[in-house]
Amino acid sequence: MAEFSSEKEHQTEKNQSIKSIQWVTSQSGKVPEKAYIFHGKVIGRGVYNHGVHIGYIDTSEGGLIIGWAGCKVLLHKYQVLVAENVELMWIKISGRLQITGVKAGSENVSLNN
């Protein structure tokens, strides 16, 4: 499995809460504290077929569920999106990203990184 880098955002002005967004490595259906939940699903990502793919954690299945070629794929090693004091939303992007975002996936990832 490829290694992931952590992504964090901190706001440090006086009297403001710290904002934190990061990907936390997990496995076998485990979910870390403060995992981000979107529409009742814990958001995660994992490496499959040389790409990093977004999905959701299914604790009863024991891992991350992603969609691949019209099929449901279960990954036992994955990362969970953990977010404190932030609101996130899904937006469709075409071209360059003009705002700060959370990188969720990519294609053609080397498994030797």
VODRENRO-362143 format. One record per residue: residue number from 1; residue in three letters; x, y, z of N, C-alpha, C, O, CB in turn. Coordinates in nm, 4 decimals. Glycine has a CB too. Example, Ala and Ser with C-alpha at 12.3 -4.5 7.8 and 13.67 -1.06 7.14 Angstrom:
residues 2
{node 1 'ALA' {1.3190 -0.5690 0.7800} {1.2300 -0.4500 0.7800} {1.3200 -0.3300 0.7800} {1.4236 -0.3319 0.8465} {1.1308 -0.4473 0.9046}}
{node 2 'SER' {1.2850 -0.2250 0.7080} {1.3670 -0.1060 0.7140} {1.2900 0.0030 0.7870} {1.3409 0.1138 0.8039} {1.4084 -0.0598 0.5725}}
***
This chain:
residues 113
{node 1 'MET' {0.0843 -0.1181 0.0000} {0.0000 0.0000 0.0000} {0.0882 0.1237 0.0000} {0.1880 0.1290 0.0719} {-0.0956 0.0002 0.1215}}
{node 2 'ALA' {0.0526 0.2221 -0.0793} {0.1294 0.3459 -0.0856} {0.1132 0.4237 0.0443} {0.0113 0.4131 0.1126} {0.0851 0.4317 -0.2058}}
{node 3 'GLU' {0.2137 0.5005 0.0765} {0.2064 0.5870 0.1934} {0.1297 0.7131 0.1569} {0.1416 0.7630 0.0450} {0.3481 0.6217 0.2462}}
{node 4 'PHE' {0.0517 0.7644 0.2498} {-0.0226 0.8874 0.2304} {0.0465 0.9987 0.3067} {0.1132 0.9733 0.4069} {-0.1694 0.8719 0.2760}}
{node 5 'SER' {0.0315 1.1191 0.2612} {0.0819 1.2328 0.3388} {-0.0353 1.2944 0.4140} {-0.1485 1.2911 0.3658} {0.1519 1.3392 0.2465}}
{node 6 'SER' {-0.0092 1.3506 0.5319} {-0.1124 1.4178 0.6104} {-0.1360 1.5567 0.5558} {-0.0436 1.6250 0.5117} {-0.0733 1.4245 0.7588}}
{node 7 'GLU' {-0.2598 1.5966 0.5595} {-0.2958 1.7313 0.5192} {-0.3608 1.7968 0.6409} {-0.4599 1.7466 0.6940} {-0.3920 1.7316 0.3931}}
{node 8 'LYS' {-0.3047 1.9083 0.6842} {-0.3578 1.9765 0.8022} {-0.3757 2.1242 0.7715} {-0.3006 2.1825 0.6932} {-0.2646 1.9573 0.9244}}
{node 9 'GLU' {-0.4754 2.1832 0.8337} {-0.4971 2.3261 0.8214} {-0.5197 2.3777 0.9627} {-0.6061 2.3272 1.0345} {-0.6187 2.3599 0.7257}}
{node 10 'HIS' {-0.4434 2.4767 1.0023} {-0.4578 2.5316 1.1368} {-0.4844 2.6810 1.1301} {-0.4250 2.7525 1.0494} {-0.3325 2.5034 1.2208}}
{node 11 'GLN' {-0.5727 2.7261 1.2144} {-0.6021 2.8676 1.2275} {-0.5555 2.9074 1.3670} {-0.6035 2.8525 1.4662} {-0.7561 2.8990 1.2048}}
{node 12 'THR' {-0.4631 3.0015 1.3758} {-0.3998 3.0276 1.5051} {-0.4267 3.1670 1.5612} {-0.3642 3.2055 1.6600} {-0.2528 3.0079 1.4927}}
{node 13 'GLU' {-0.5171 3.2431 1.5015} {-0.5454 3.3762 1.5559} {-0.6036 3.3626 1.6959} {-0.6716 3.2650 1.7276} {-0.6429 3.4545 1.4638}}
{node 14 'LYS' {-0.5754 3.4628 1.7790} {-0.6207 3.4626 1.9182} {-0.7728 3.4499 1.9249} {-0.8448 3.5111 1.8460} {-0.5746 3.5910 1.9903}}
{node 15 'ASN' {-0.8208 3.3694 2.0205} {-0.9625 3.3482 2.0469} {-1.0352 3.2739 1.9350} {-1.1581 3.2792 1.9293} {-1.0290 3.4800 2.0700}}
{node 16 'GLN' {-0.9650 3.2060 1.8474} {-1.0297 3.1250 1.7447} {-0.9885 2.9806 1.7632} {-0.8746 2.9513 1.7996} {-0.9935 3.1749 1.6024}}
{node 17 'SER' {-1.0810 2.8915 1.7382} {-1.0511 2.7497 1.7570} {-0.9567 2.6998 1.6474} {-0.9527 2.7538 1.5369} {-1.1812 2.6666 1.7577}}
{node 18 'ILE' {-0.8823 2.5967 1.6810} {-0.7913 2.5368 1.5840} {-0.8739 2.4513 1.4886} {-0.9569 2.3709 1.5310} {-0.6799 2.4518 1.6548}}
{node 19 'LYS' {-0.8498 2.4698 1.3598} {-0.9153 2.3886 1.2583} {-0.8156 2.2836 1.2126} {-0.6987 2.3141 1.1889} {-0.9659 2.4756 1.1380}}
{node 20 'SER' {-0.8617 2.1608 1.2005} {-0.7716 2.0541 1.1609} {-0.8421 1.9585 1.0659} {-0.9532 1.9129 1.0929} {-0.7192 1.9790 1.2838}}
{node 21 'ILE' {-0.7767 1.9290 0.9554} {-0.8247 1.8298 0.8599} {-0.7052 1.7396 0.8301} {-0.5985 1.7876 0.7920} {-0.8835 1.8969 0.7274}}
{node 22 'GLN' {-0.7235 1.6099 0.8477} {-0.6137 1.5190 0.8167} {-0.6677 1.3813 0.7806} {-0.7808 1.3458 0.8139} {-0.5164 1.5089 0.9352}}
{node 23 'TRP' {-0.5847 1.3059 0.7124} {-0.6140 1.1667 0.6800} {-0.5390 1.0791 0.7797} {-0.4173 1.0910 0.7937} {-0.5738 1.1322 0.5319}}
{node 24 'VAL' {-0.6117 0.9908 0.8492} {-0.5542 0.9049 0.9525} {-0.5589 0.7597 0.9036} {-0.6649 0.7088 0.8673} {-0.6309 0.9210 1.0885}}
{node 25 'THR' {-0.4440 0.6947 0.9033} {-0.4348 0.5560 0.8576} {-0.5064 0.4630 0.9551} {-0.4934 0.4758 1.0768} {-0.2873 0.5136 0.8419}}
{node 26 'SER' {-0.5827 0.3688 0.8982} {-0.6563 0.2719 0.9788} {-0.6710 0.1430 0.8984} {-0.6228 0.1327 0.7856} {-0.7961 0.3278 1.0211}}
{node 27 'GLN' {-0.7385 0.0448 0.9587} {-0.7586 -0.0827 0.8888} {-0.8709 -0.1626 0.9523} {-0.9144 -0.1338 1.0638} {-0.6297 -0.1651 0.8888}}
{node 28 'SER' {-0.9167 -0.2627 0.8802} {-1.0106 -0.3645 0.9296} {-1.1391 -0.3086 0.9892} {-1.1901 -0.3628 1.0872} {-0.9431 -0.4481 1.0323}}
{node 29 'GLY' {-1.1923 -0.2009 0.9315} {-1.3190 -0.1444 0.9773} {-1.3094 -0.0519 1.0962} {-1.4116 -0.0038 1.1450} {-1.4107 -0.2529 1.0105}}
{node 30 'LYS' {-1.1885 -0.0256 1.1444} {-1.1714 0.0644 1.2587} {-1.1870 0.2089 1.2134} {-1.1453 0.2464 1.1038} {-1.0332 0.0432 1.3254}}
{node 31 'VAL' {-1.2486 0.2899 1.3011} {-1.2739 0.4307 1.2727} {-1.2165 0.5152 1.3857} {-1.2541 0.4963 1.5013} {-1.4262 0.4579 1.2550}}
{node 32 'PRO' {-1.1258 0.6085 1.3546} {-1.0686 0.6925 1.4607} {-1.1698 0.7934 1.5150} {-1.2715 0.8232 1.4525} {-0.9457 0.7664 1.4084}}
{node 33 'GLU' {-1.1378 0.8441 1.6333} {-1.2192 0.9471 1.6955} {-1.2240 1.0705 1.6049} {-1.1250 1.1030 1.5393} {-1.1636 0.9836 1.8355}}
{node 34 'LYS' {-1.3360 1.1378 1.6010} {-1.3583 1.2605 1.5234} {-1.3520 1.2380 1.3721} {-1.3195 1.3290 1.2959} {-1.2559 1.3649 1.5626}}
{node 35 'ALA' {-1.3837 1.1157 1.3302} {-1.3916 1.0872 1.1870} {-1.5030 1.1730 1.1262} {-1.6062 1.1966 1.1890} {-1.4176 0.9346 1.1610}}
{node 36 'TYR' {-1.4803 1.2187 1.0041} {-1.5790 1.3032 0.9362} {-1.6899 1.2150 0.8783} {-1.6635 1.1178 0.8075} {-1.5116 1.3883 0.8236}}
{node 37 'ILE' {-1.8130 1.2508 0.9098} {-1.9295 1.1751 0.8634} {-2.0078 1.2621 0.7666} {-2.0409 1.3763 0.7983} {-2.0197 1.1297 0.9829}}
{node 38 'PHE' {-2.0373 1.2091 0.6494} {-2.1130 1.2804 0.5467} {-2.2309 1.1927 0.5071} {-2.2129 1.0812 0.4583} {-2.0232 1.3152 0.4220}}
{node 39 'HIS' {-2.3511 1.2438 0.5283} {-2.4748 1.1691 0.4995} {-2.4731 1.0300 0.5636} {-2.5115 0.9311 0.5011} {-2.4948 1.1559 0.3474}}
{node 40 'GLY' {-2.4282 1.0244 0.6889} {-2.4289 0.8995 0.7642} {-2.3154 0.8035 0.7335} {-2.3118 0.6930 0.7876} {-2.5552 0.8309 0.7405}}
{node 41 'LYS' {-2.2232 0.8433 0.6484} {-2.1104 0.7570 0.6106} {-1.9787 0.8188 0.6565} {-1.9578 0.9392 0.6411} {-2.1081 0.7336 0.4575}}
{node 42 'VAL' {-1.8895 0.7369 0.7128} {-1.7549 0.7809 0.7493} {-1.6719 0.7810 0.6210} {-1.6627 0.6792 0.5524} {-1.6903 0.6875 0.8607}}
{node 43 'ILE' {-1.6116 0.8954 0.5891} {-1.5380 0.9127 0.4644} {-1.3953 0.8594 0.4771} {-1.3264 0.8858 0.5757} {-1.5359 1.0606 0.4239}}
{node 44 'GLY' {-1.3525 0.7848 0.3768} {-1.2173 0.7305 0.3746} {-1.1626 0.7286 0.2330} {-1.2320 0.7625 0.1371} {-1.2149 0.5898 0.4342}}
{node 45 'ARG' {-1.0363 0.6881 0.2220} {-0.9739 0.6724 0.0909} {-0.8735 0.5576 0.1000} {-0.8212 0.5270 0.2071} {-0.9042 0.8054 0.0441}}
{node 46 'GLY' {-0.8482 0.4955 -0.0140} {-0.7547 0.3843 -0.0148} {-0.6925 0.3656 -0.1512} {-0.7417 0.4177 -0.2513} {-0.8235 0.2572 0.0284}}
{node 47 'VAL' {-0.5831 0.2904 -0.1542} {-0.5105 0.2638 -0.2781} {-0.5686 0.1388 -0.3435} {-0.5829 0.0344 -0.2798} {-0.3578 0.2466 -0.2512}}
{node 48 'TYR' {-0.6020 0.1517 -0.4725} {-0.6520 0.0385 -0.5496} {-0.6171 0.0599 -0.6962} {-0.6406 0.1677 -0.7508} {-0.8057 0.0211 -0.5309}}
{node 49 'ASN' {-0.5624 -0.0398 -0.7584} {-0.5300 -0.0367 -0.9009} {-0.4524 0.0891 -0.9406} {-0.4878 0.1563 -1.0375} {-0.6572 -0.0460 -0.9826}}
{node 50 'HIS' {-0.3483 0.1199 -0.8667} {-0.2569 0.2322 -0.8920} {-0.3223 0.3697 -0.8797} {-0.2772 0.4653 -0.9429} {-0.1980 0.2184 -1.0290}}
{node 51 'GLY' {-0.4268 0.3805 -0.7999} {-0.4901 0.5093 -0.7748} {-0.5352 0.5188 -0.6305} {-0.5473 0.4169 -0.5625} {-0.6086 0.5309 -0.8690}}
{node 52 'VAL' {-0.5602 0.6394 -0.5830} {-0.6163 0.6625 -0.4497} {-0.7619 0.6994 -0.4701} {-0.7928 0.7970 -0.5385} {-0.5380 0.7754 -0.3704}}
{node 53 'HIS' {-0.8522 0.6209 -0.4104} {-0.9947 0.6354 -0.4361} {-1.0719 0.6646 -0.3078} {-1.0444 0.6072 -0.2024} {-1.0490 0.5097 -0.5023}}
{node 54 'ILE' {-1.1676 0.7535 -0.3186} {-1.2537 0.7927 -0.2070} {-1.3638 0.6883 -0.1888} {-1.4089 0.6263 -0.2851} {-1.3151 0.9338 -0.2309}}
{node 55 'GLY' {-1.4059 0.6702 -0.0643} {-1.5142 0.5771 -0.0359} {-1.5664 0.5988 0.1047} {-1.5504 0.7070 0.1611} {-1.4675 0.4324 -0.0536}}
{node 56 'TYR' {-1.6286 0.4971 0.1612} {-1.6812 0.5063 0.2976} {-1.6430 0.3813 0.3756} {-1.6226 0.2743 0.3184} {-1.8354 0.5249 0.2966}}
{node 57 'ILE' {-1.6337 0.3969 0.5072} {-1.5978 0.2853 0.5941} {-1.7248 0.2087 0.6309} {-1.8234 0.2677 0.6751} {-1.5235 0.3353 0.7222}}
{node 58 'ASP' {-1.7212 0.0786 0.6125} {-1.8306 -0.0086 0.6531} {-1.7748 -0.0996 0.7625} {-1.7019 -0.1945 0.7336} {-1.8888 -0.0920 0.5306}}
{node 59 'THR' {-1.8091 -0.0706 0.8875} {-1.7536 -0.1459 1.0003} {-1.7986 -0.2919 0.9986} {-1.7241 -0.3796 1.0426} {-1.7945 -0.0806 1.1322}}
{node 60 'SER' {-1.9180 -0.3191 0.9490} {-1.9654 -0.4574 0.9447} {-1.8925 -0.5390 0.8373} {-1.8750 -0.6599 0.8527} {-2.1162 -0.4604 0.9189}}
{node 61 'GLU' {-1.8503 -0.4741 0.7299} {-1.7725 -0.5411 0.6239} {-1.6237 -0.5472 0.6599} {-1.5494 -0.6290 0.6056} {-1.7910 -0.4676 0.4889}}
{node 62 'GLY' {-1.5808 -0.4597 0.7522} {-1.4422 -0.4607 0.7981} {-1.3460 -0.3825 0.7120} {-1.2290 -0.4192 0.7007} {-1.3950 -0.5988 0.8069}}
{node 63 'GLY' {-1.3942 -0.2728 0.6496} {-1.3009 -0.1933 0.5704} {-1.3660 -0.0795 0.4942} {-1.4794 -0.0396 0.5204} {-1.2301 -0.2812 0.4745}}
{node 64 'LEU' {-1.2893 -0.0289 0.3988} {-1.3305 0.0822 0.3136} {-1.3982 0.0266 0.1894} {-1.3469 -0.0656 0.1261} {-1.2092 0.1717 0.2751}}
{node 65 'ILE' {-1.5121 0.0820 0.1550} {-1.5835 0.0437 0.0339} {-1.5612 0.1521 -0.0705} {-1.5893 0.2694 -0.0463} {-1.7360 0.0225 0.0617}}
{node 66 'ILE' {-1.5103 0.1120 -0.1871} {-1.4969 0.2037 -0.2995} {-1.5707 0.1429 -0.4186} {-1.5985 0.0230 -0.4218} {-1.3459 0.2311 -0.3337}}
{node 67 'GLY' {-1.6011 0.2269 -0.5147} {-1.6591 0.1788 -0.6392} {-1.5493 0.1689 -0.7439} {-1.4674 0.2598 -0.7570} {-1.7736 0.2719 -0.6874}}
{node 68 'TRP' {-1.5472 0.0584 -0.8188} {-1.4470 0.0414 -0.9247} {-1.5114 -0.0382 -1.0376} {-1.5558 -0.1514 -1.0182} {-1.3171 -0.0308 -0.8710}}
{node 69 'ALA' {-1.5156 0.0225 -1.1547} {-1.5701 -0.0433 -1.2747} {-1.7095 -0.1000 -1.2504} {-1.7417 -0.2096 -1.2961} {-1.4768 -0.1554 -1.3206}}
{node 70 'GLY' {-1.7918 -0.0246 -1.1782} {-1.9291 -0.0659 -1.1520} {-1.9443 -0.1690 -1.0418} {-2.0541 -0.2200 -1.0194} {-1.9881 -0.1194 -1.2755}}
{node 71 'CYS' {-1.8357 -0.2003 -0.9729} {-1.8396 -0.3004 -0.8647} {-1.8019 -0.2376 -0.7315} {-1.7331 -0.1357 -0.7256} {-1.7448 -0.4179 -0.8958}}
{node 72 'LYS' {-1.8487 -0.3009 -0.6252} {-1.8117 -0.2623 -0.4890} {-1.6838 -0.3357 -0.4528} {-1.6764 -0.4580 -0.4645} {-1.9262 -0.2943 -0.3865}}
{node 73 'VAL' {-1.5809 -0.2598 -0.4079} {-1.4523 -0.3179 -0.3713} {-1.4256 -0.2887 -0.2241} {-1.4412 -0.1749 -0.1797} {-1.3377 -0.2620 -0.4609}}
{node 74 'LEU' {-1.3858 -0.3900 -0.1482} {-1.3546 -0.3765 -0.0056} {-1.2033 -0.3709 0.0124} {-1.1315 -0.4607 -0.0316} {-1.4154 -0.4943 0.0764}}
{node 75 'LEU' {-1.1551 -0.2645 0.0777} {-1.0134 -0.2498 0.1095} {-0.9965 -0.2571 0.2610} {-1.0671 -0.1885 0.3349} {-0.9563 -0.1153 0.0531}}
{node 76 'HIS' {-0.9034 -0.3401 0.3071} {-0.8841 -0.3562 0.4516} {-0.7870 -0.2539 0.5111} {-0.7882 -0.2312 0.6321} {-0.8339 -0.4957 0.4809}}
{node 77 'LYS' {-0.7033 -0.1919 0.4277} {-0.6135 -0.0847 0.4730} {-0.6558 0.0427 0.4014} {-0.6792 0.0419 0.2806} {-0.4613 -0.1190 0.4445}}
{node 78 'TYR' {-0.6657 0.1521 0.4763} {-0.7217 0.2756 0.4223} {-0.6883 0.3922 0.5123} {-0.6230 0.3757 0.6153} {-0.8730 0.2637 0.4051}}
{node 79 'GLN' {-0.7332 0.5102 0.4736} {-0.7236 0.6284 0.5593} {-0.8632 0.6855 0.5789} {-0.9486 0.6775 0.4906} {-0.6276 0.7355 0.4980}}
{node 80 'VAL' {-0.8845 0.7436 0.6969} {-1.0124 0.8034 0.7331} {-0.9941 0.9541 0.7430} {-0.8951 1.0016 0.7987} {-1.0666 0.7446 0.8671}}
{node 81 'LEU' {-1.0893 1.0288 0.6890} {-1.0863 1.1742 0.6991} {-1.1299 1.2145 0.8396} {-1.2404 1.1821 0.8833} {-1.1779 1.2400 0.5912}}
{node 82 'VAL' {-1.0418 1.2854 0.9095} {-1.0692 1.3332 1.0446} {-1.0699 1.4860 1.0388} {-0.9755 1.5476 0.9892} {-0.9625 1.2791 1.1488}}
{node 83 'ALA' {-1.1762 1.5457 1.0896} {-1.1901 1.6914 1.0812} {-1.2434 1.7459 1.2129} {-1.3402 1.6942 1.2687} {-1.2837 1.7313 0.9644}}
{node 84 'GLU' {-1.1784 1.8516 1.2617} {-1.2206 1.9188 1.3846} {-1.2551 2.0630 1.3542} {-1.1771 2.1339 1.2907} {-1.1108 1.9112 1.4928}}
{node 85 'ASN' {-1.3708 2.1066 1.3987} {-1.4129 2.2463 1.3879} {-1.4143 2.2983 1.2445} {-1.3811 2.4143 1.2201} {-1.3226 2.3327 1.4710}}
{node 86 'VAL' {-1.4521 2.2140 1.1508} {-1.4616 2.2562 1.0114} {-1.5903 2.2029 0.9500} {-1.6445 2.1011 0.9931} {-1.3390 2.2080 0.9308}}
{node 87 'GLU' {-1.6369 2.2729 0.8499} {-1.7479 2.2242 0.7698} {-1.6941 2.1986 0.6312} {-1.6273 2.2839 0.5727} {-1.8675 2.3252 0.7675}}
{node 88 'LEU' {-1.7230 2.0818 0.5789} {-1.6771 2.0444 0.4462} {-1.7970 2.0216 0.3565} {-1.9062 1.9903 0.4038} {-1.5880 1.9188 0.4516}}
{node 89 'MET' {-1.7760 2.0373 0.2267} {-1.8823 2.0084 0.1315} {-1.8195 1.9537 0.0036} {-1.7051 1.9852 -0.0290} {-1.9679 2.1355 0.1020}}
{node 90 'TRP' {-1.8949 1.8727 -0.0671} {-1.8495 1.8190 -0.1951} {-1.8818 1.9223 -0.3021} {-1.9924 1.9763 -0.3053} {-1.9168 1.6802 -0.2273}}
{node 91 'ILE' {-1.7869 1.9495 -0.3886} {-1.8122 2.0380 -0.5020} {-1.7514 1.9752 -0.6270} {-1.6476 1.9092 -0.6214} {-1.7534 2.1808 -0.4768}}
{node 92 'LYS' {-1.8179 1.9971 -0.7389} {-1.7671 1.9454 -0.8656} {-1.6649 2.0437 -0.9200} {-1.6916 2.1635 -0.9289} {-1.8824 1.9222 -0.9680}}
{node 93 'ILE' {-1.5488 1.9934 -0.9561} {-1.4406 2.0776 -1.0068} {-1.4032 2.0314 -1.1471} {-1.3901 1.9121 -1.1742} {-1.3168 2.0731 -0.9122}}
{node 94 'SER' {-1.3867 2.1282 -1.2339} {-1.3377 2.1012 -1.3682} {-1.2253 2.2002 -1.3940} {-1.2458 2.3211 -1.3833} {-1.4522 2.1128 -1.4765}}
{node 95 'GLY' {-1.1077 2.1509 -1.4276} {-0.9941 2.2410 -1.4461} {-0.9212 2.2642 -1.3159} {-0.9127 2.1746 -1.2319} {-1.0398 2.3737 -1.5041}}
{node 96 'ARG' {-0.8679 2.3858 -1.2984} {-0.7902 2.4185 -1.1778} {-0.8793 2.4493 -1.0593} {-0.9852 2.5104 -1.0734} {-0.6988 2.5367 -1.2043}}
{node 97 'LEU' {-0.8348 2.4061 -0.9423} {-0.9050 2.4340 -0.8176} {-0.8668 2.5738 -0.7715} {-0.7487 2.6025 -0.7522} {-0.8714 2.3276 -0.7083}}
{node 98 'GLN' {-0.9650 2.6607 -0.7538} {-0.9398 2.7992 -0.7180} {-0.9618 2.8283 -0.5696} {-0.9486 2.9427 -0.5263} {-1.0272 2.8885 -0.8000}}
{node 99 'ILE' {-0.9946 2.7270 -0.4930} {-1.0162 2.7429 -0.3487} {-0.9331 2.6387 -0.2752} {-0.8802 2.5461 -0.3368} {-1.1678 2.7291 -0.3119}}
{node 100 'THR' {-0.9215 2.6537 -0.1438} {-0.8517 2.5537 -0.0641} {-0.9407 2.4313 -0.0509} {-1.0582 2.4425 -0.0160} {-0.8132 2.6098 0.0757}}
{node 101 'GLY' {-0.8850 2.3155 -0.0786} {-0.9620 2.1925 -0.0705} {-0.8843 2.0837 -0.0004} {-0.7682 2.1024 0.0361} {-1.0026 2.1463 -0.2085}}
{node 102 'VAL' {-0.9479 1.9711 0.0181} {-0.8862 1.8534 0.0771} {-0.8665 1.7532 -0.0351} {-0.9635 1.7092 -0.0968} {-0.9731 1.7936 0.1937}}
{node 103 'LYS' {-0.7426 1.7167 -0.0619} {-0.7156 1.6194 -0.1666} {-0.7654 1.4833 -0.1208} {-0.7270 1.4334 -0.0150} {-0.5644 1.6145 -0.2012}}
{node 104 'ALA' {-0.8519 1.4242 -0.2028} {-0.9112 1.2970 -0.1640} {-0.8608 1.1801 -0.2457} {-0.8577 1.0678 -0.1954} {-1.0591 1.3049 -0.1757}}
{node 105 'GLY' {-0.8213 1.2022 -0.3695} {-0.7797 1.0906 -0.4521} {-0.6941 1.1340 -0.5685} {-0.6788 1.2532 -0.5951} {-0.8988 1.0168 -0.5022}}
{node 106 'SER' {-0.6383 1.0361 -0.6382} {-0.5579 1.0628 -0.7567} {-0.5408 0.9334 -0.8353} {-0.5663 0.8246 -0.7838} {-0.4200 1.1230 -0.7184}}
{node 107 'GLU' {-0.4980 0.9461 -0.9581} {-0.4745 0.8302 -1.0442} {-0.3259 0.8070 -1.0624} {-0.2449 0.8963 -1.0377} {-0.5421 0.8491 -1.1806}}
{node 108 'ASN' {-0.2905 0.6886 -1.1049} {-0.1531 0.6511 -1.1384} {-0.0546 0.6725 -1.0239} {0.0522 0.7304 -1.0438} {-0.1074 0.7291 -1.2580}}
{node 109 'VAL' {-0.0895 0.6269 -0.9062} {-0.0031 0.6366 -0.7887} {0.0954 0.5201 -0.7912} {0.0561 0.4054 -0.8123} {-0.0869 0.6364 -0.6565}}
{node 110 'SER' {0.2201 0.5492 -0.7702} {0.3197 0.4439 -0.7596} {0.3046 0.3744 -0.6245} {0.3001 0.4410 -0.5211} {0.4629 0.5011 -0.7770}}
{node 111 'LEU' {0.2969 0.2455 -0.6243} {0.2828 0.1724 -0.4987} {0.4130 0.1632 -0.4227} {0.4157 0.1103 -0.3116} {0.2300 0.0343 -0.5248}}
{node 112 'ASN' {0.5210 0.2135 -0.4798} {0.6526 0.2114 -0.4142} {0.6845 0.3408 -0.3429} {0.7939 0.3536 -0.2879} {0.7603 0.1828 -0.5151}}
{node 113 'ASN' {0.5935 0.4382 -0.3410} {0.6197 0.5675 -0.2753} {0.6245 0.5539 -0.1260} {0.6455 0.6528 -0.0557} {0.5144 0.6692 -0.3130}}
***
